[in-house]
């Protein structure tokens, strides 16, 4: 068994994980923009030939520290390159650099190439050539946080290049993104059920051709003439030829049984002709019907009562100014409502605003990346009632009480929110016992409002159906009061199981919303995780950190999405260090920092267990923020219980604290008791819990605790909050 890594566009990781498992891979686990997997060489070859989603398939050779060019050179030279490349072969190196002292990817690639070439020159007296197009050996070097991973690129060129495309339109859609759209829309299931596929803005035909090849069981790599594995000395020619023979047999059989159920149109006659030529190159032209007309005239093909309407409308320069595009999306939505009842639809919209112009409620949303451009895939089930607006039932007496309460809250707080510049806040927190939920408002930088609704556990005596009815009423009333459509209301529901009540399955949309707090920008994700990335009850704690940070080195333990680090940097911290065990959260943290202009060596991100970091680190910090979880049993870290372990944690922080430093410690365990006996010999302790609760969380004054700890003898700073904090 060998370890491999398949790269993919962000947003495709979970689909690729399932695809690789179906191809026989073991140990499959997703990462950011890729999937780790294990298997034999045959497994990797199958991934190269059969993956519809992957961009590249990498075989890691070495991993090493590379803080400077000499260490990089030595690490690359430590590999025996004679086992992988002939002396007179050709070579190329692709380098990707992030959060490292070596910042120039071209320099890193050149230095790695030199190390390989010098080894051949020293051993063989000959050196490989360089071919950036189709080399015998393509290397992939990823340098992140000064740690290098060096791999062989078995694909050699991006796998989305299937080998059939004659030319691309002005707004090209990558083939693996088209495949992801089809899989998210469950096209294989629809095809098996006798459905048709229609793309009313087909462009160069990418979606139609991918759909036909998918239905015919044609390997996506079958028409490619070049793979990186072909010139590699470790290549197993017999194994590869056997896989190609199998793929050819499957393609021949699949094309014999393929139905001619693929329909496309475009307003641009040149695109229609291009799509026809591409379909001919792909070998599926006889199964496609292509016509010239615009999306407003789209209609179900004769003889098909159900199927999939799937399209990638323009969202860039193809139709000129963006201001023209909402009308196009509205026309598409009108056609779907009027003519496609019983069909499924999938639309890759340029952004959420364009998606809303369709005028239909999306059943699912997924963030996908078309190159560097973030888009949103909207999935719809077109129902007969979508053709005309439904009359809404009158509110129940209880729901009307809830609406009155919410409207009163909005009237009471509107001026204060405007005066204090608060855009993200808690509007409701089980104010009426019958309606057991919390409602948080997130105002996006785009001007749109989002609602985040979290259901609380209903009392045991409340029937489950009544609790569900009340939750539906909460969502409806909140949407009406805040004028937020259902598509922008994120709902977290609870399920009862053997372990008691817990939150149910969350989405995996990868959809981030940019919001503002305290004049700073943050990304929140309202659907995929239990928490959104911005703890609203800690708003005043973050503001206090900004007040304390000036001129100090800042350490953020259990950093999560590093919102506290952003505040400290904005407050004039000399530098920031954010520590978290999760690579997902650290990537999110780096995006938050960069969004506010904080990047580079002054803003360090460390993937580590907090206690282990404190043991290894030798830095001294003027401000340390500690906001641990209530408990953690991660396999990658020591078990942690905040009540049991907080004293040892804070004493360890004290070892890293400057003489005049401050520790700000908070946590959300409602029954927490600070172990003063263990801490007072070392620290002067200020309980700041009550003052740290924002006015919109006043109903839950125990939602968190907060303490400031200073070494004895350190001069306490004047607390501006004692006099300047607005009264509730």
Protein Blocks (a to p, Z undefined) as FASTA:
>chain_A
ZZddddddehilmmmmmmmmmnopahiacdehiacddddfklmmmmmmmmmkbmbdcddf
bdcddfbfklmmmmmmmpcfklmocfklccddddddehifblbfklmmmmmmmmmmmmmm
mmnopacdddfklgfbdcddddeehiacddddfkopafklnolambdcfbdcdfklmmmm
mmmnommmmmmnopacddfblmnommmmmmmmmmnopafklmpcbdfklmpmkbcfklmm
mmmmmmmmmmmmmmmmpccfbccddfblklmmmmmmmmmmnopmmmpccddddfklgccd
ehiabdcddddddfblmnopfklmmmmmmmmmmmmmmmmgoiacddddfblklmmmnopa
cfbdcdddehjbccddddddddfklmpccddddddfklmmmmmmmmmmmmmmmmmmmmno
pabdcfbghkbmklgcdddddddfkopacdddddddddfklcfklmmmmmmmmmmmmmmm
nopafklcccddddddfkopaddddddehpacdddeehiacdddfklpmbeoiafklmmm
mmmmmmmmgopacddehklnommmmmmmmnopabdcdddfblklmmmmmmmmmmnopacj
klccddddfklmmmmpccdcfbdcddddfbdcdfkbccddfklmmmmmmmmmmmmpcfkb
ccddddfbfkbccdfklmmmmpccddfklmmpcfklmmmmmlpccdddddehiacdddfk
lmmpccZZ
